[in-house]
Amino acid sequence: MKRVPEPELMEDEQQARAYSEADFSEPHAMFVRLCGEAWAGCEPRGRMLDLGCGPADITVRLAEKFPLLIVDGVDGSAAMLRYGAERVRRHGLEGRIRLIQGRLPGCPLPGDYAAVVSNSLLHHLSDPQVLWDTIRCSARPGAAVFIMDLMRPEDEALARALTARHAADTPAILQHDFFHSLLAAYRPDEVRAQLAVAGLEDFVVRAVSDRHLVVYGDIPVSDRRPLSPMNHQLPH
Protein backbone atom coordinates (compact mmCIF):
# COMPACT_ATOMS: atom_id res chain seq x y z
CA MET A 1 0.00 0.00 0.00
CA LYS A 2 1.34 3.40 -0.98
CA ARG A 3 1.94 5.85 1.87
CA VAL A 4 -0.74 8.55 2.28
CA PRO A 5 0.72 11.61 4.09
CA GLU A 6 -1.22 13.42 6.82
CA PRO A 7 -0.85 16.91 8.37
CA GLU A 8 2.42 17.45 10.22
CA LEU A 9 0.90 19.31 13.18
CA MET A 10 -2.04 18.66 15.52
CA GLU A 11 -3.01 22.24 16.34
CA ASP A 12 -6.77 21.85 16.90
CA GLU A 13 -7.84 22.38 20.53
CA GLN A 14 -10.37 19.54 20.44
CA GLN A 15 -7.75 17.21 19.01
CA ALA A 16 -5.19 18.20 21.64
CA ARG A 17 -7.69 17.69 24.45
CA ALA A 18 -8.66 14.26 23.12
CA TYR A 19 -5.02 13.16 23.00
CA SER A 20 -4.27 14.53 26.45
CA GLU A 21 -7.26 12.78 28.03
CA ALA A 22 -6.93 9.49 26.11
CA ASP A 23 -5.60 6.36 27.78
CA PHE A 24 -2.37 5.55 25.96
CA SER A 25 -0.94 3.73 28.96
CA GLU A 26 -0.34 0.48 27.06
CA PRO A 27 1.76 1.81 24.14
CA HIS A 28 3.41 4.51 26.27
CA ALA A 29 4.39 2.01 28.95
CA MET A 30 5.75 -0.20 26.17
CA PHE A 31 7.80 2.74 24.87
CA VAL A 32 9.41 3.33 28.27
CA ARG A 33 9.98 -0.40 28.86
CA LEU A 34 11.62 -0.96 25.47
CA CYS A 35 13.67 2.21 25.88
CA GLY A 36 14.97 0.87 29.18
CA GLU A 37 15.79 -2.48 27.58
CA ALA A 38 17.67 -0.79 24.73
CA TRP A 39 19.69 1.25 27.24
CA ALA A 40 20.17 -1.53 29.82
CA GLY A 41 23.56 -1.25 31.50
CA CYS A 42 24.40 2.09 29.86
CA GLU A 43 21.59 4.46 30.82
CA PRO A 44 22.44 8.01 29.72
CA ARG A 45 22.64 10.90 32.16
CA GLY A 46 22.47 14.61 31.51
CA ARG A 47 20.02 16.19 29.07
CA MET A 48 17.58 14.26 26.90
CA LEU A 49 15.56 15.56 23.93
CA ASP A 50 12.01 14.30 23.31
CA LEU A 51 10.99 15.23 19.76
CA GLY A 52 7.26 15.54 19.10
CA CYS A 53 6.40 15.26 22.79
CA GLY A 54 2.71 16.23 22.37
CA PRO A 55 0.92 16.46 25.75
CA ALA A 56 4.07 15.15 27.45
CA ASP A 57 2.80 11.83 28.79
CA ILE A 58 5.87 9.92 27.61
CA THR A 59 8.08 12.88 28.59
CA VAL A 60 6.86 12.58 32.17
CA ARG A 61 7.14 8.79 32.18
CA LEU A 62 10.75 8.99 30.96
CA ALA A 63 11.69 11.63 33.54
CA GLU A 64 10.32 9.37 36.28
CA LYS A 65 12.01 6.26 34.84
CA PHE A 66 15.43 7.89 34.40
CA PRO A 67 16.00 10.24 37.35
CA LEU A 68 19.50 11.22 36.16
CA LEU A 69 18.07 12.86 33.03
CA ILE A 70 16.77 16.39 32.48
CA VAL A 71 14.30 16.44 29.58
CA ASP A 72 13.57 18.99 26.86
CA GLY A 73 10.26 18.18 25.16
CA VAL A 74 9.68 19.78 21.75
CA ASP A 75 6.42 20.02 19.82
CA GLY A 76 5.07 22.30 17.13
CA SER A 77 1.56 22.48 18.57
CA ALA A 78 0.88 25.13 21.19
CA ALA A 79 -2.38 23.38 22.09
CA MET A 80 -0.58 20.11 22.83
CA LEU A 81 2.05 21.85 24.93
CA ARG A 82 -0.56 23.60 27.10
CA TYR A 83 -1.83 20.17 28.16
CA GLY A 84 1.76 19.00 28.49
CA ALA A 85 2.60 21.86 30.86
CA GLU A 86 -0.38 20.93 33.04
CA ARG A 87 0.80 17.31 33.19
CA VAL A 88 4.35 18.35 34.11
CA ARG A 89 3.01 20.52 36.96
CA ARG A 90 0.76 17.72 38.26
CA HIS A 91 3.77 15.43 38.54
CA GLY A 92 5.95 18.09 40.15
CA LEU A 93 8.59 17.89 37.42
CA GLU A 94 8.93 21.57 36.48
CA GLY A 95 12.57 21.48 37.59
CA ARG A 96 13.47 18.58 35.29
CA ILE A 97 11.24 19.04 32.22
CA ARG A 98 11.25 22.01 29.88
CA LEU A 99 8.69 22.18 27.06
CA ILE A 100 9.66 24.03 23.87
CA GLN A 101 7.35 25.01 21.03
CA GLY A 102 9.08 24.62 17.68
CA ARG A 103 8.66 23.03 14.30
CA LEU A 104 11.30 20.96 12.57
CA PRO A 105 13.51 21.84 10.84
CA GLY A 106 14.50 25.17 12.32
CA CYS A 107 13.64 24.87 16.00
CA PRO A 108 16.58 26.35 17.95
CA LEU A 109 17.88 23.55 20.17
CA PRO A 110 20.92 23.70 22.46
CA GLY A 111 22.39 20.49 21.04
CA ASP A 112 24.86 18.14 22.73
CA TYR A 113 22.08 15.94 24.11
CA ALA A 114 23.09 12.71 25.84
CA ALA A 115 19.91 11.01 24.56
CA VAL A 116 17.22 11.65 21.96
CA VAL A 117 13.82 9.96 21.87
CA SER A 118 10.67 10.33 19.82
CA ASN A 119 7.28 8.65 19.74
CA SER A 120 4.94 8.83 16.75
CA LEU A 121 6.56 11.86 15.11
CA LEU A 122 8.14 10.18 12.09
CA HIS A 123 4.88 9.37 10.30
CA HIS A 124 3.81 13.03 10.51
CA LEU A 125 6.85 14.24 8.56
CA SER A 126 6.56 14.67 4.82
CA ASP A 127 10.35 14.47 4.66
CA PRO A 128 11.51 11.78 7.10
CA GLN A 129 15.14 12.90 6.85
CA VAL A 130 14.16 15.93 8.94
CA LEU A 131 13.95 13.65 11.98
CA TRP A 132 17.25 11.87 11.39
CA ASP A 133 19.12 15.08 10.52
CA THR A 134 17.73 16.80 13.62
CA ILE A 135 18.88 13.88 15.74
CA ARG A 136 22.36 13.97 14.23
CA CYS A 137 22.85 17.68 14.83
CA SER A 138 21.24 17.73 18.30
CA ALA A 139 22.90 14.68 19.87
CA ARG A 140 26.48 14.43 21.02
CA PRO A 141 28.68 11.65 19.59
CA GLY A 142 27.85 8.42 21.39
CA ALA A 143 24.40 9.65 22.45
CA ALA A 144 21.65 7.06 22.88
CA VAL A 145 18.68 7.25 20.48
CA PHE A 146 15.32 5.50 20.79
CA ILE A 147 12.42 6.02 18.37
CA MET A 148 9.02 4.33 18.25
CA ASP A 149 6.42 4.87 15.55
CA LEU A 150 3.52 3.28 13.80
CA MET A 151 4.17 0.82 10.98
CA ARG A 152 2.18 0.99 7.75
CA PRO A 153 0.06 -2.15 7.15
CA GLU A 154 -0.03 -3.99 3.86
CA ASP A 155 -3.39 -2.60 2.77
CA GLU A 156 -6.26 -0.36 3.81
CA ALA A 157 -8.38 -3.30 4.95
CA LEU A 158 -5.75 -4.24 7.53
CA ALA A 159 -5.51 -0.60 8.61
CA ARG A 160 -9.26 -0.61 9.28
CA ALA A 161 -8.98 -3.91 11.17
CA LEU A 162 -6.17 -2.51 13.33
CA THR A 163 -8.24 0.61 14.03
CA ALA A 164 -11.18 -1.54 15.11
CA ARG A 165 -8.90 -3.70 17.27
CA HIS A 166 -6.99 -0.94 19.05
CA ALA A 167 -9.11 2.22 18.88
CA ALA A 168 -12.75 1.08 18.96
CA ASP A 169 -13.29 2.47 22.47
CA THR A 170 -11.71 5.85 21.78
CA PRO A 171 -13.48 9.06 20.65
CA ALA A 172 -14.24 9.31 16.92
CA ILE A 173 -11.52 11.92 16.41
CA LEU A 174 -8.88 9.51 17.74
CA GLN A 175 -10.18 6.64 15.61
CA HIS A 176 -9.97 8.90 12.54
CA ASP A 177 -6.44 10.02 13.39
CA PHE A 178 -5.22 6.50 14.19
CA PHE A 179 -6.47 5.12 10.87
CA HIS A 180 -4.89 7.92 8.86
CA SER A 181 -1.67 7.71 10.88
CA LEU A 182 -1.40 4.03 9.90
CA LEU A 183 -1.72 5.04 6.24
CA ALA A 184 0.98 7.70 6.72
CA ALA A 185 3.42 5.46 8.58
CA TYR A 186 6.66 4.08 7.13
CA ARG A 187 7.59 0.44 6.66
CA PRO A 188 10.75 -1.02 8.28
CA ASP A 189 12.56 -1.25 4.93
CA GLU A 190 11.77 2.42 4.24
CA VAL A 191 13.13 3.41 7.65
CA ARG A 192 16.34 1.45 7.04
CA ALA A 193 16.79 3.34 3.76
CA GLN A 194 16.28 6.65 5.61
CA LEU A 195 18.90 5.68 8.18
CA ALA A 196 21.40 4.79 5.47
CA VAL A 197 21.04 8.26 3.97
CA ALA A 198 21.57 9.81 7.42
CA GLY A 199 24.68 7.75 8.14
CA LEU A 200 22.88 5.81 10.89
CA GLU A 201 22.79 2.46 9.14
CA ASP A 202 24.01 0.65 12.27
CA PHE A 203 20.79 1.48 14.11
CA VAL A 204 18.45 -1.43 14.85
CA VAL A 205 14.99 -1.39 13.22
CA ARG A 206 12.44 -3.97 14.32
CA ALA A 207 8.70 -4.49 14.64
CA VAL A 208 7.53 -4.80 18.24
CA SER A 209 3.76 -5.19 17.77
CA ASP A 210 1.19 -5.52 15.01
CA ARG A 211 1.37 -1.75 14.52
CA HIS A 212 4.64 -0.43 16.00
CA LEU A 213 8.30 -0.44 15.06
CA VAL A 214 11.26 0.79 17.06
CA VAL A 215 14.61 2.24 16.00
CA TYR A 216 17.54 2.49 18.38
CA GLY A 217 21.29 2.86 18.51
CA ASP A 218 24.10 5.24 19.43
CA ILE A 219 25.23 8.26 17.44
CA PRO A 220 28.58 7.47 15.77
CA VAL A 221 31.52 8.76 17.77
CA SER A 222 33.28 9.99 14.62
CA ASP A 223 32.70 13.55 13.43
CA ARG A 224 29.16 14.29 12.41
CA ARG A 225 28.51 14.38 8.69
CA PRO A 226 27.41 17.63 7.01
CA LEU A 227 23.63 18.02 6.94
CA SER A 228 21.44 18.88 3.99
CA PRO A 229 21.20 22.64 3.25
CA MET A 230 17.64 22.96 4.59
CA ASN A 231 18.86 21.92 8.03
CA HIS A 232 21.89 24.19 8.29
CA GLN A 233 19.93 26.59 10.52
CA LEU A 234 19.80 23.97 13.27
CA PRO A 235 22.63 24.37 15.78
CA HIS A 236 25.49 21.86 15.77
Sequence and secondary structure as in RCSB ss.txt:
>XXXX:A:sequence
MKRVPEPELMEDEQQARAYSEADFSEPHAMFVRLCGEAWAGCEPRGRMLDLGCGPADITVRLAEKFPLLIVDGVD
GSAAMLRYGAERVRRHGLEGRIRLIQGRLPGCPLPGDYAAVVSNSLLHHLSDPQVLWDTIRCSARPGAAVFIMDL
MRPEDEALARALTARHAADTPAILQHDFFHSLLAAYRPDEVRAQLAVAGLEDFVVRAVSDRHLVVYGDIPVSDRR
PLSPMNHQLPH
>XXXX:A:secstr
       S    HHHHHHHHHS  HHHHHHHHHHHHHHTTT    EEEEEET TTSHHHHHHHHH TTEEEEEEE
S HHHHHHHHHHHHHTT TTTEEEEE  SSS      EEEEEEES GGG SSTHHHHHHHHHHEEEEEEEEEEEE
B  SSHHHHHHHHHHHHTTS HHHHHHHHHHHHH B HHHHHHHHHHHT TTSEEEE SSSEEEEEEE  SS   
   GGGTTS  
